[in-house]
Amino acid sequence: MGWIHSLFAYFDHHWPRLLALQGWRSRWVDTSGGRLHVYEVAGTGVGPPFLLVHGLGSRAADFALLVRRLRSQTTRIVVPDMPGHGWSEGDAPDPEALERILLEAQDTLLPEPGYVLGNSMGGLIAVRIALAWPDRVRALLLASPAGAPFEEQELSRLRSLFGTDTHADALSFVDRLMGPGARFRHFLALGVRARLSRPAVRTILERIDNAHLLQPGQLADLRMPVWLCWGAADRILAPNGLDYYRNALPPGEVVENPEEFGHSPFAQHVGRFSRRLRAFLASIEAAREG
């Protein structure tokens, strides 16, 4: 397995250069939590910009397949690495610190109204952005978002699940994350072990509690169109998270529960995921024009 480790380390180190060949441009934004690394990708369309927010232990580059599908729909796509993730500096003791740092950079990241998409803990942060900056969020797009309150047993399960001490643990995590049949499982597992061992990830897992999650009534305050996609094959977050969002979102929001989607469908089923996403956006823009 030594050559696989070497290959992963090579690609991980040179990933920004590989993305640059596809039109991704890096820049840095100063925040109270250190410099935030941000990718910007020029679109070929005329639609509003996208802000994509990744989850705990992930990174901006994990949206690469989805970005390719969205470029024709927009003028610009902005994808930050959260503090302590990817190439960003700093650390974050809890989800609220992640949110605060991203909101500090909001004037730079999304100066005009756009679409905000978040996955997992990035979904929780996307909700916070929508609540704090409702005039900037043209639509809120959520893929298996965190934020529902946890029972202590569920929190313990998540901490254990993210504790990938062995390659077998990491393989199990990949299977839960991507759903059955993921390609390059062993290669992905190497990345999982490296990212989930980072100090920011471990600190957040140790300190998170329900005080950092959504409080009663917050989702009902959302005033923009909301699309929630929660895969039925998601084995990272408990299904009661979907029930929480379904019951707490304002009436009329679109909730989809595709059978084959796991926790990160934009990676495993990017074609089907992006088609559903684009169909939703087309419907709300048509309603605005009508």
C-alpha positions, 0 to 999 in steps of 0.5 A, a space after each residue: 500500500 506504500 505506493 498508494 500513500 505516495 500517490 495520494 500525497 502527490 495528488 493532494 499536494 498538487 491538487 490546486 495546480 490541477 484545478 487551476 488547469 480547469 479554470 479554478 483560481 485561488 485567493 485569500 481572505 483575511 479573517 479573525 480566524 486566519 487566512 481563508 483560502 477560496 477558489 473562484 471559478 468563472 461560469 459560462 452562463 448568466 445566472 446568479 453566482 453560487 457559494 458552495 460550503 463543504 462539510 466537516 473533514 471535507 474541502 472545497 475541491 471535493 465539489 469539483 465534479 459538481 462545479 463542472 456541471 454548474 458552470 454553464 448555469 452561472 457567472 461565478 462559483 465561489 468555494 471556500 476551504 473552511 478554517 482548518 480544512 483544505 488550504 485555509 489557515 487557522 482552527 475552529 473550536 466549534 461550528 459557530 466559529 466556522 460560521 462566524 469566520 465565513 460570515 466575516 468574509 461574506 462581503 467578499 465571497 458573495 457581494 451580490 444575491 446568489 445561491 448558497 449550497 451546503 452539505 452536512 455541517 456545511 448545510 448548517 452553516 448555509 442555513 446560518 448564512 441564509 438567516 444572517 444575510 437573507 437578502 444575499 441568498 436567492 435560494 438555499 440548497 441543502 444536501 443532507 444538512 447537519 443541524 438537527 439536535 442530537 440525542 447523546 447516543 447519536 452524538 457518541 455514534 458520530 464521534 466514533 464514526 469519525 474516529 478513523 484510526 485504521 484503514 478499515 475504519 476509513 473504508 467503512 466511513 467511505 462506504 457510509 459517505 458515498 453509498 454502495 459501489 463507490 469507486 476507488 474506495 481504498 484511495 478515498 479512504 487514505 484521504 479520509 484518514 488524513 482529513 479527519 485527523 486534522 486538529 480542527 476536525 477533532 476539536 469540533 467533534 469533541 466540543 460540539 453539543 446541541 447548543 451549537 445546532 439549530 434551535 426551535 423556530 429558526 428554520 421557520 424564519 427562512 424567507 427564500 426558496 429552500 431545496 432539501 435533498 437527503 439521500 435515503 442511503 445516507 448512513 452518516 447522519 441519522 434519518 431523524 435529521 430529515 424528519 426534523 428539517 421536513 417538519 421545521 422548514 416553512 410550508 411549500 419548500 421542496 424536500 427530496 429523498 432519492 433512494 440511491 443517494 448517500 450523504 454526498 450525492 454531488 460526488 457519487 451521483 453528480 449527474 442525477 444530483 445536478 439535474 434535480 438541482 437545476 430543475 429546482 432552480 429553473 422552477 423558482 426562476 420561472 416563478 419569479 419571472 411569472 
